[in-house]
Structure formats: structure tokens, C-alpha cells
Amino acid sequence: MGIGVAWSIASIYHAINHTEFKVEAGSLGFSVTVFCIFAFIAILLIFLRRRPSIGGELGGPKKMKYLSGAFLIFLWLFYVLLSAMENYCHIEGF
């Protein structure tokens, strides 16, 4: 659900440096909860973009397209950041 890219990069880094990459069993519930919240926000954005004044999900002014796309990319990056920070014990999950 997004954290696999970070783990893949970390495993390649550790393989190159001949060190062991370990991921402790963590709280999957935290990651799934954050994912569901961000998915709900993304779907809400799509519904808001359906307004005729905006031009639809895929159409409309370039400014709205770029803002929507940037916001969705931000949600994904923030999800990966939160999941990684919780997994590496920088923030506490539940």
C-alpha cells in the first residue's frame, strides 16, 4: 500500500552495503487506518471535481487539474511518511 517502495529501496541499500535489513512486525492497523482516511479524502476530492464549474474529474482549468494532482501526490507521500515513521518507531501507532 505504498510503503513497499521505501522498503525496496532500503533493502537494495542494505544489500549493496552487505548489511541486514530488518523490519519488525508492527501495527498494520495504523497503516490501514491512515490509508482508508486518505482514500476517503481522495474520493471526496473526485466528487468535488464533478461540479460543472470545475469541469469534471478529468477536465477543467489547468490550475485545478494541477492542484488536484499535486494534492493527491501529497496524500500518497504523506501516507508513506506516516507509515514509515510508525514502523520505525518515530511516532506511536495504536
Phi and psi in radians as a Rosetta constraint file:
Dihedral C 1 N 2 CA 2 C 2 CIRCULARHARMONIC 2.065 0.35
Dihedral N 2 CA 2 C 2 N 3 CIRCULARHARMONIC -0.627 0.35
Dihedral C 2 N 3 CA 3 C 3 CIRCULARHARMONIC -1.331 0.35
Dihedral N 3 CA 3 C 3 N 4 CIRCULARHARMONIC -0.288 0.35
Dihedral C 3 N 4 CA 4 C 4 CIRCULARHARMONIC -1.050 0.35
Dihedral N 4 CA 4 C 4 N 5 CIRCULARHARMONIC -0.576 0.35
Dihedral C 4 N 5 CA 5 C 5 CIRCULARHARMONIC -1.129 0.35
Dihedral N 5 CA 5 C 5 N 6 CIRCULARHARMONIC -0.804 0.35
Dihedral C 5 N 6 CA 6 C 6 CIRCULARHARMONIC -1.096 0.35
Dihedral N 6 CA 6 C 6 N 7 CIRCULARHARMONIC -0.724 0.35
Dihedral C 6 N 7 CA 7 C 7 CIRCULARHARMONIC -1.174 0.35
Dihedral N 7 CA 7 C 7 N 8 CIRCULARHARMONIC -0.640 0.35
Dihedral C 7 N 8 CA 8 C 8 CIRCULARHARMONIC -1.100 0.35
Dihedral N 8 CA 8 C 8 N 9 CIRCULARHARMONIC -0.785 0.35
Dihedral C 8 N 9 CA 9 C 9 CIRCULARHARMONIC -1.100 0.35
Dihedral N 9 CA 9 C 9 N 10 CIRCULARHARMONIC -0.748 0.35
Dihedral C 9 N 10 CA 10 C 10 CIRCULARHARMONIC -1.121 0.35
Dihedral N 10 CA 10 C 10 N 11 CIRCULARHARMONIC -0.705 0.35
Dihedral C 10 N 11 CA 11 C 11 CIRCULARHARMONIC -1.185 0.35
Dihedral N 11 CA 11 C 11 N 12 CIRCULARHARMONIC -0.627 0.35
Dihedral C 11 N 12 CA 12 C 12 CIRCULARHARMONIC -1.140 0.35
Dihedral N 12 CA 12 C 12 N 13 CIRCULARHARMONIC -0.762 0.35
Dihedral C 12 N 13 CA 13 C 13 CIRCULARHARMONIC -1.022 0.35
Dihedral N 13 CA 13 C 13 N 14 CIRCULARHARMONIC -0.830 0.35
Dihedral C 13 N 14 CA 14 C 14 CIRCULARHARMONIC -1.201 0.35
Dihedral N 14 CA 14 C 14 N 15 CIRCULARHARMONIC -0.583 0.35
Dihedral C 14 N 15 CA 15 C 15 CIRCULARHARMONIC -1.154 0.35
Dihedral N 15 CA 15 C 15 N 16 CIRCULARHARMONIC -0.704 0.35
Dihedral C 15 N 16 CA 16 C 16 CIRCULARHARMONIC -1.141 0.35
Dihedral N 16 CA 16 C 16 N 17 CIRCULARHARMONIC -0.668 0.35
Dihedral C 16 N 17 CA 17 C 17 CIRCULARHARMONIC -1.566 0.35
Dihedral N 17 CA 17 C 17 N 18 CIRCULARHARMONIC 0.100 0.35
Dihedral C 17 N 18 CA 18 C 18 CIRCULARHARMONIC 0.975 0.35
Dihedral N 18 CA 18 C 18 N 19 CIRCULARHARMONIC 0.722 0.35
Dihedral C 18 N 19 CA 19 C 19 CIRCULARHARMONIC -2.054 0.35
Dihedral N 19 CA 19 C 19 N 20 CIRCULARHARMONIC 2.929 0.35
Dihedral C 19 N 20 CA 20 C 20 CIRCULARHARMONIC -1.656 0.35
Dihedral N 20 CA 20 C 20 N 21 CIRCULARHARMONIC 2.327 0.35
Dihedral C 20 N 21 CA 21 C 21 CIRCULARHARMONIC -1.814 0.35
Dihedral N 21 CA 21 C 21 N 22 CIRCULARHARMONIC 2.010 0.35
Dihedral C 21 N 22 CA 22 C 22 CIRCULARHARMONIC -2.053 0.35
Dihedral N 22 CA 22 C 22 N 23 CIRCULARHARMONIC 2.427 0.35
Dihedral C 22 N 23 CA 23 C 23 CIRCULARHARMONIC -2.152 0.35
Dihedral N 23 CA 23 C 23 N 24 CIRCULARHARMONIC 2.021 0.35
Dihedral C 23 N 24 CA 24 C 24 CIRCULARHARMONIC -1.242 0.35
Dihedral N 24 CA 24 C 24 N 25 CIRCULARHARMONIC 2.586 0.35
Dihedral C 24 N 25 CA 25 C 25 CIRCULARHARMONIC -1.087 0.35
Dihedral N 25 CA 25 C 25 N 26 CIRCULARHARMONIC 2.163 0.35
Dihedral C 25 N 26 CA 26 C 26 CIRCULARHARMONIC -2.123 0.35
Dihedral N 26 CA 26 C 26 N 27 CIRCULARHARMONIC -2.810 0.35
Dihedral C 26 N 27 CA 27 C 27 CIRCULARHARMONIC -1.614 0.35
Dihedral N 27 CA 27 C 27 N 28 CIRCULARHARMONIC 1.805 0.35
Dihedral C 27 N 28 CA 28 C 28 CIRCULARHARMONIC -1.218 0.35
Dihedral N 28 CA 28 C 28 N 29 CIRCULARHARMONIC -0.483 0.35
Dihedral C 28 N 29 CA 29 C 29 CIRCULARHARMONIC -1.025 0.35
Dihedral N 29 CA 29 C 29 N 30 CIRCULARHARMONIC -0.697 0.35
Dihedral C 29 N 30 CA 30 C 30 CIRCULARHARMONIC -1.086 0.35
Dihedral N 30 CA 30 C 30 N 31 CIRCULARHARMONIC -0.852 0.35
Dihedral C 30 N 31 CA 31 C 31 CIRCULARHARMONIC -1.097 0.35
Dihedral N 31 CA 31 C 31 N 32 CIRCULARHARMONIC -0.755 0.35
Dihedral C 31 N 32 CA 32 C 32 CIRCULARHARMONIC -1.161 0.35
Dihedral N 32 CA 32 C 32 N 33 CIRCULARHARMONIC -0.680 0.35
Dihedral C 32 N 33 CA 33 C 33 CIRCULARHARMONIC -1.121 0.35
Dihedral N 33 CA 33 C 33 N 34 CIRCULARHARMONIC -0.813 0.35
Dihedral C 33 N 34 CA 34 C 34 CIRCULARHARMONIC -1.090 0.35
Dihedral N 34 CA 34 C 34 N 35 CIRCULARHARMONIC -0.730 0.35
Dihedral C 34 N 35 CA 35 C 35 CIRCULARHARMONIC -1.051 0.35
Dihedral N 35 CA 35 C 35 N 36 CIRCULARHARMONIC -0.792 0.35
Dihedral C 35 N 36 CA 36 C 36 CIRCULARHARMONIC -1.129 0.35
Dihedral N 36 CA 36 C 36 N 37 CIRCULARHARMONIC -0.698 0.35
Dihedral C 36 N 37 CA 37 C 37 CIRCULARHARMONIC -1.104 0.35
Dihedral N 37 CA 37 C 37 N 38 CIRCULARHARMONIC -0.811 0.35
Dihedral C 37 N 38 CA 38 C 38 CIRCULARHARMONIC -1.188 0.35
Dihedral N 38 CA 38 C 38 N 39 CIRCULARHARMONIC -0.601 0.35
Dihedral C 38 N 39 CA 39 C 39 CIRCULARHARMONIC -1.130 0.35
Dihedral N 39 CA 39 C 39 N 40 CIRCULARHARMONIC -0.709 0.35
Dihedral C 39 N 40 CA 40 C 40 CIRCULARHARMONIC -1.078 0.35
Dihedral N 40 CA 40 C 40 N 41 CIRCULARHARMONIC -0.752 0.35
Dihedral C 40 N 41 CA 41 C 41 CIRCULARHARMONIC -1.101 0.35
Dihedral N 41 CA 41 C 41 N 42 CIRCULARHARMONIC -0.714 0.35
Dihedral C 41 N 42 CA 42 C 42 CIRCULARHARMONIC -1.130 0.35
Dihedral N 42 CA 42 C 42 N 43 CIRCULARHARMONIC -0.738 0.35
Dihedral C 42 N 43 CA 43 C 43 CIRCULARHARMONIC -1.154 0.35
Dihedral N 43 CA 43 C 43 N 44 CIRCULARHARMONIC -0.674 0.35
Dihedral C 43 N 44 CA 44 C 44 CIRCULARHARMONIC -1.057 0.35
Dihedral N 44 CA 44 C 44 N 45 CIRCULARHARMONIC -0.721 0.35
Dihedral C 44 N 45 CA 45 C 45 CIRCULARHARMONIC -1.058 0.35
Dihedral N 45 CA 45 C 45 N 46 CIRCULARHARMONIC -0.729 0.35
Dihedral C 45 N 46 CA 46 C 46 CIRCULARHARMONIC -1.105 0.35
Dihedral N 46 CA 46 C 46 N 47 CIRCULARHARMONIC -0.730 0.35
Dihedral C 46 N 47 CA 47 C 47 CIRCULARHARMONIC -1.130 0.35
Dihedral N 47 CA 47 C 47 N 48 CIRCULARHARMONIC -0.675 0.35
Dihedral C 47 N 48 CA 48 C 48 CIRCULARHARMONIC -1.153 0.35
Dihedral N 48 CA 48 C 48 N 49 CIRCULARHARMONIC -0.584 0.35
Dihedral C 48 N 49 CA 49 C 49 CIRCULARHARMONIC -1.273 0.35
Dihedral N 49 CA 49 C 49 N 50 CIRCULARHARMONIC -0.195 0.35
Dihedral C 49 N 50 CA 50 C 50 CIRCULARHARMONIC -1.257 0.35
Dihedral N 50 CA 50 C 50 N 51 CIRCULARHARMONIC -0.222 0.35
Dihedral C 50 N 51 CA 51 C 51 CIRCULARHARMONIC -1.043 0.35
Dihedral N 51 CA 51 C 51 N 52 CIRCULARHARMONIC 2.384 0.35
Dihedral C 51 N 52 CA 52 C 52 CIRCULARHARMONIC -1.024 0.35
Dihedral N 52 CA 52 C 52 N 53 CIRCULARHARMONIC -0.533 0.35
Dihedral C 52 N 53 CA 53 C 53 CIRCULARHARMONIC -1.181 0.35
Dihedral N 53 CA 53 C 53 N 54 CIRCULARHARMONIC -0.408 0.35
Dihedral C 53 N 54 CA 54 C 54 CIRCULARHARMONIC -1.600 0.35
Dihedral N 54 CA 54 C 54 N 55 CIRCULARHARMONIC -0.495 0.35
Dihedral C 54 N 55 CA 55 C 55 CIRCULARHARMONIC 1.859 0.35
Dihedral N 55 CA 55 C 55 N 56 CIRCULARHARMONIC 0.155 0.35
Dihedral C 55 N 56 CA 56 C 56 CIRCULARHARMONIC 1.706 0.35
Dihedral N 56 CA 56 C 56 N 57 CIRCULARHARMONIC 3.030 0.35
Dihedral C 56 N 57 CA 57 C 57 CIRCULARHARMONIC -1.077 0.35
Dihedral N 57 CA 57 C 57 N 58 CIRCULARHARMONIC -0.709 0.35
Dihedral C 57 N 58 CA 58 C 58 CIRCULARHARMONIC -1.870 0.35
Dihedral N 58 CA 58 C 58 N 59 CIRCULARHARMONIC -0.222 0.35
Dihedral C 58 N 59 CA 59 C 59 CIRCULARHARMONIC -1.828 0.35
Dihedral N 59 CA 59 C 59 N 60 CIRCULARHARMONIC -2.790 0.35
Dihedral C 59 N 60 CA 60 C 60 CIRCULARHARMONIC 1.707 0.35
Dihedral N 60 CA 60 C 60 N 61 CIRCULARHARMONIC -3.088 0.35
Dihedral C 60 N 61 CA 61 C 61 CIRCULARHARMONIC -1.103 0.35
Dihedral N 61 CA 61 C 61 N 62 CIRCULARHARMONIC 2.580 0.35
Dihedral C 61 N 62 CA 62 C 62 CIRCULARHARMONIC -1.032 0.35
Dihedral N 62 CA 62 C 62 N 63 CIRCULARHARMONIC -0.638 0.35
Dihedral C 62 N 63 CA 63 C 63 CIRCULARHARMONIC -1.039 0.35
Dihedral N 63 CA 63 C 63 N 64 CIRCULARHARMONIC -0.780 0.35
Dihedral C 63 N 64 CA 64 C 64 CIRCULARHARMONIC -1.178 0.35
Dihedral N 64 CA 64 C 64 N 65 CIRCULARHARMONIC -0.654 0.35
Dihedral C 64 N 65 CA 65 C 65 CIRCULARHARMONIC -1.073 0.35
Dihedral N 65 CA 65 C 65 N 66 CIRCULARHARMONIC -0.838 0.35
Dihedral C 65 N 66 CA 66 C 66 CIRCULARHARMONIC -1.193 0.35
Dihedral N 66 CA 66 C 66 N 67 CIRCULARHARMONIC -0.667 0.35
Dihedral C 66 N 67 CA 67 C 67 CIRCULARHARMONIC -1.126 0.35
Dihedral N 67 CA 67 C 67 N 68 CIRCULARHARMONIC -0.765 0.35
Dihedral C 67 N 68 CA 68 C 68 CIRCULARHARMONIC -1.114 0.35
Dihedral N 68 CA 68 C 68 N 69 CIRCULARHARMONIC -0.793 0.35
Dihedral C 68 N 69 CA 69 C 69 CIRCULARHARMONIC -1.092 0.35
Dihedral N 69 CA 69 C 69 N 70 CIRCULARHARMONIC -0.753 0.35
Dihedral C 69 N 70 CA 70 C 70 CIRCULARHARMONIC -1.116 0.35
Dihedral N 70 CA 70 C 70 N 71 CIRCULARHARMONIC -0.671 0.35
Dihedral C 70 N 71 CA 71 C 71 CIRCULARHARMONIC -1.134 0.35
Dihedral N 71 CA 71 C 71 N 72 CIRCULARHARMONIC -0.731 0.35
Dihedral C 71 N 72 CA 72 C 72 CIRCULARHARMONIC -1.160 0.35
Dihedral N 72 CA 72 C 72 N 73 CIRCULARHARMONIC -0.676 0.35
Dihedral C 72 N 73 CA 73 C 73 CIRCULARHARMONIC -1.139 0.35
Dihedral N 73 CA 73 C 73 N 74 CIRCULARHARMONIC -0.696 0.35
Dihedral C 73 N 74 CA 74 C 74 CIRCULARHARMONIC -1.055 0.35
Dihedral N 74 CA 74 C 74 N 75 CIRCULARHARMONIC -0.771 0.35
Dihedral C 74 N 75 CA 75 C 75 CIRCULARHARMONIC -1.024 0.35
Dihedral N 75 CA 75 C 75 N 76 CIRCULARHARMONIC -0.755 0.35
Dihedral C 75 N 76 CA 76 C 76 CIRCULARHARMONIC -1.129 0.35
Dihedral N 76 CA 76 C 76 N 77 CIRCULARHARMONIC -0.829 0.35
Dihedral C 76 N 77 CA 77 C 77 CIRCULARHARMONIC -1.088 0.35
Dihedral N 77 CA 77 C 77 N 78 CIRCULARHARMONIC -0.692 0.35
Dihedral C 77 N 78 CA 78 C 78 CIRCULARHARMONIC -1.180 0.35
Dihedral N 78 CA 78 C 78 N 79 CIRCULARHARMONIC -0.637 0.35
Dihedral C 78 N 79 CA 79 C 79 CIRCULARHARMONIC -1.085 0.35
Dihedral N 79 CA 79 C 79 N 80 CIRCULARHARMONIC -0.821 0.35
Dihedral C 79 N 80 CA 80 C 80 CIRCULARHARMONIC -1.073 0.35
Dihedral N 80 CA 80 C 80 N 81 CIRCULARHARMONIC -0.751 0.35
Dihedral C 80 N 81 CA 81 C 81 CIRCULARHARMONIC -1.076 0.35
Dihedral N 81 CA 81 C 81 N 82 CIRCULARHARMONIC -0.852 0.35
Dihedral C 81 N 82 CA 82 C 82 CIRCULARHARMONIC -1.092 0.35
Dihedral N 82 CA 82 C 82 N 83 CIRCULARHARMONIC -0.756 0.35
Dihedral C 82 N 83 CA 83 C 83 CIRCULARHARMONIC -1.111 0.35
Dihedral N 83 CA 83 C 83 N 84 CIRCULARHARMONIC -0.743 0.35
Dihedral C 83 N 84 CA 84 C 84 CIRCULARHARMONIC -1.164 0.35
Dihedral N 84 CA 84 C 84 N 85 CIRCULARHARMONIC -0.753 0.35
Dihedral C 84 N 85 CA 85 C 85 CIRCULARHARMONIC -1.111 0.35
Dihedral N 85 CA 85 C 85 N 86 CIRCULARHARMONIC -0.658 0.35
Dihedral C 85 N 86 CA 86 C 86 CIRCULARHARMONIC -1.225 0.35
Dihedral N 86 CA 86 C 86 N 87 CIRCULARHARMONIC -0.703 0.35
Dihedral C 86 N 87 CA 87 C 87 CIRCULARHARMONIC -1.179 0.35
Dihedral N 87 CA 87 C 87 N 88 CIRCULARHARMONIC -0.584 0.35
Dihedral C 87 N 88 CA 88 C 88 CIRCULARHARMONIC -1.696 0.35
Dihedral N 88 CA 88 C 88 N 89 CIRCULARHARMONIC 0.312 0.35
Dihedral C 88 N 89 CA 89 C 89 CIRCULARHARMONIC 1.111 0.35
Dihedral N 89 CA 89 C 89 N 90 CIRCULARHARMONIC 0.541 0.35
Dihedral C 89 N 90 CA 90 C 90 CIRCULARHARMONIC -1.522 0.35
Dihedral N 90 CA 90 C 90 N 91 CIRCULARHARMONIC -0.487 0.35
Dihedral C 90 N 91 CA 91 C 91 CIRCULARHARMONIC -2.274 0.35
Dihedral N 91 CA 91 C 91 N 92 CIRCULARHARMONIC 2.724 0.35
Dihedral C 91 N 92 CA 92 C 92 CIRCULARHARMONIC -1.659 0.35
Dihedral N 92 CA 92 C 92 N 93 CIRCULARHARMONIC 2.274 0.35
Dihedral C 92 N 93 CA 93 C 93 CIRCULARHARMONIC -1.490 0.35
Dihedral N 93 CA 93 C 93 N 94 CIRCULARHARMONIC -2.694 0.35
